[in-house]
């Protein structure tokens, strides 16, 4: 297994400074030249994060026609270099061509920071109208919000009906032909996988190997090493997790309100954004989109929307396609917690103390997941980890 050393916080800050130093009108004009456009002005949007930096470009053609474009610049973890950008670009192009889902048209991209004008990976795309659901929801009527939900349901259905050539596997999209490669997520690039069982075992093997080979990590996590090895041994012979016939669906995986553009007056969906973690997978994330739309103190509105949806045939029919992973959930909880604990270098930390806090948090979650496994599952077999 290959382990990459992620830069320190200060090194990452230097990378970001370099990227921002390249975002100049002169360089943007060079980037836009092939589109016969030039940059009038640009600004970084407050939707930018620490990995993706979003810029609004005001451009003009030779005939003085104005056009707003979105420039998404990425500084991803070194495990995901090239792959994260490729996955998003190939997915967006495919979805735009094969569905009615409103997706920004991609005008240009670079998946190679060493050859990029901006010294970074980027995607240049058209700007869609509307505001995010996150911003608009407080102003939307329940009727408008209901319409948004129904349209999202239709788009999820379209995605899940996509059939790609090749084997039924778990993975992200690595080529324009939509062939599957490793999964782009907050985890190492592993895969593709033919079964969920294979997916869980390989990720647990990765976490175990990380503990064994990282001295700093070993000191904080060595007490869970033996239990994790036992989990792997058990899942390898557990008849309840064969599940060779689980269908894998085309999934956006992150339909949170910041990734959905709407008309706040009528609820019409104007765009679905952020496809960088799209995959063929068994995950039910897309089907469970509504809880992510509401704040914790908005339970009443959430319940009213859920009640309305449950009266809709399109919703209930879609829910019938939910992949039931009850017998896998114990393993998945352990796996995700262990991977997040050992993949600590994917996140931005200012110092070693923050790294330690992150690891300890997810080690505790791993311990709790193993404890739950003991109580709820192993008790059936009179075995304890």
Secondary structure in CASP SS format (residue, H / E / C, confidence):
PFRMAT SS
TARGET T0000
AUTHOR 0000-0000-0000
METHOD secondary structure of the structure
MODEL  1
X C 1.00
X C 1.00
X C 1.00
X C 1.00
X C 1.00
X C 1.00
X C 1.00
X C 1.00
X H 1.00
X H 1.00
X H 1.00
X H 1.00
X H 1.00
X H 1.00
X H 1.00
X H 1.00
X H 1.00
X H 1.00
X H 1.00
X H 1.00
X H 1.00
X H 1.00
X C 1.00
X C 1.00
X H 1.00
X H 1.00
X H 1.00
X H 1.00
X H 1.00
X H 1.00
X H 1.00
X H 1.00
X H 1.00
X C 1.00
X C 1.00
X C 1.00
X E 1.00
X E 1.00
X E 1.00
X E 1.00
X E 1.00
X E 1.00
X E 1.00
X E 1.00
X C 1.00
X C 1.00
X C 1.00
X C 1.00
X C 1.00
X C 1.00
X C 1.00
X E 1.00
X E 1.00
X E 1.00
X E 1.00
X E 1.00
X E 1.00
X E 1.00
X E 1.00
X E 1.00
X E 1.00
X C 1.00
X C 1.00
X C 1.00
X C 1.00
X E 1.00
X E 1.00
X E 1.00
X E 1.00
X E 1.00
X E 1.00
X E 1.00
X E 1.00
X E 1.00
X C 1.00
X C 1.00
X C 1.00
X C 1.00
X C 1.00
X C 1.00
X C 1.00
X C 1.00
X H 1.00
X H 1.00
X H 1.00
X H 1.00
X H 1.00
X H 1.00
X H 1.00
X H 1.00
X H 1.00
X H 1.00
X H 1.00
X H 1.00
X H 1.00
X H 1.00
X H 1.00
X H 1.00
X C 1.00
X C 1.00
X C 1.00
X C 1.00
X C 1.00
X C 1.00
X C 1.00
X E 1.00
X E 1.00
X E 1.00
X E 1.00
X E 1.00
X C 1.00
X C 1.00
X C 1.00
X C 1.00
X C 1.00
X C 1.00
X C 1.00
X C 1.00
X C 1.00
X C 1.00
X E 1.00
X E 1.00
X E 1.00
X E 1.00
X E 1.00
X E 1.00
X C 1.00
X C 1.00
X C 1.00
X C 1.00
X E 1.00
X E 1.00
X H 1.00
X H 1.00
X H 1.00
X H 1.00
X H 1.00
X H 1.00
X H 1.00
X C 1.00
X C 1.00
X H 1.00
X H 1.00
X H 1.00
X H 1.00
X H 1.00
X H 1.00
X H 1.00
X H 1.00
X H 1.00
X H 1.00
X H 1.00
X H 1.00
X H 1.00
X H 1.00
X H 1.00
X H 1.00
X H 1.00
X H 1.00
X H 1.00
X C 1.00
X C 1.00
X C 1.00
X C 1.00
X C 1.00
X C 1.00
X C 1.00
X C 1.00
X C 1.00
X E 1.00
X E 1.00
X E 1.00
X E 1.00
X C 1.00
X C 1.00
X C 1.00
X C 1.00
X C 1.00
X C 1.00
X E 1.00
X E 1.00
X C 1.00
X C 1.00
X C 1.00
X C 1.00
X C 1.00
X C 1.00
X C 1.00
X C 1.00
X C 1.00
X C 1.00
X C 1.00
X E 1.00
X C 1.00
X C 1.00
X H 1.00
X H 1.00
X H 1.00
X H 1.00
X H 1.00
X H 1.00
X H 1.00
X H 1.00
X H 1.00
X H 1.00
X H 1.00
X H 1.00
X H 1.00
X H 1.00
X H 1.00
X H 1.00
X H 1.00
X H 1.00
X C 1.00
X H 1.00
X H 1.00
X H 1.00
X H 1.00
X H 1.00
X H 1.00
X H 1.00
X H 1.00
X H 1.00
X H 1.00
X H 1.00
X H 1.00
X H 1.00
X H 1.00
X H 1.00
X H 1.00
X H 1.00
X H 1.00
X H 1.00
X H 1.00
X H 1.00
X H 1.00
X H 1.00
X C 1.00
X H 1.00
X H 1.00
X H 1.00
X C 1.00
X C 1.00
X C 1.00
X C 1.00
X C 1.00
X C 1.00
X C 1.00
X E 1.00
X E 1.00
X E 1.00
X C 1.00
X C 1.00
X C 1.00
X C 1.00
X C 1.00
X H 1.00
X H 1.00
X H 1.00
X E 1.00
X E 1.00
X E 1.00
X C 1.00
X C 1.00
X C 1.00
X C 1.00
X C 1.00
X C 1.00
X E 1.00
X E 1.00
X E 1.00
X E 1.00
X C 1.00
X C 1.00
X C 1.00
X C 1.00
X C 1.00
X C 1.00
X E 1.00
X E 1.00
X E 1.00
X C 1.00
X C 1.00
X C 1.00
X C 1.00
X H 1.00
X H 1.00
X H 1.00
X C 1.00
X H 1.00
X H 1.00
X H 1.00
X H 1.00
X C 1.00
X C 1.00
X C 1.00
X C 1.00
X C 1.00
X H 1.00
X H 1.00
X H 1.00
X H 1.00
X H 1.00
X H 1.00
X H 1.00
X H 1.00
X H 1.00
X H 1.00
X H 1.00
X C 1.00
X C 1.00
X C 1.00
X H 1.00
X H 1.00
X H 1.00
X H 1.00
X H 1.00
X H 1.00
X H 1.00
X C 1.00
X C 1.00
X C 1.00
X C 1.00
X C 1.00
X C 1.00
X H 1.00
X H 1.00
X H 1.00
X H 1.00
X H 1.00
X H 1.00
X H 1.00
X H 1.00
X H 1.00
X H 1.00
X H 1.00
X H 1.00
X H 1.00
X H 1.00
X H 1.00
X H 1.00
X H 1.00
X C 1.00
X H 1.00
X H 1.00
X H 1.00
X C 1.00
X C 1.00
X C 1.00
X C 1.00
X C 1.00
X H 1.00
X H 1.00
X H 1.00
X H 1.00
X H 1.00
X H 1.00
X H 1.00
X H 1.00
X H 1.00
X H 1.00
X H 1.00
X H 1.00
X H 1.00
X H 1.00
X H 1.00
X H 1.00
X H 1.00
X H 1.00
X H 1.00
X H 1.00
X H 1.00
X H 1.00
X H 1.00
X H 1.00
X H 1.00
X C 1.00
X H 1.00
X H 1.00
X H 1.00
X H 1.00
X C 1.00
X C 1.00
X C 1.00
X C 1.00
END
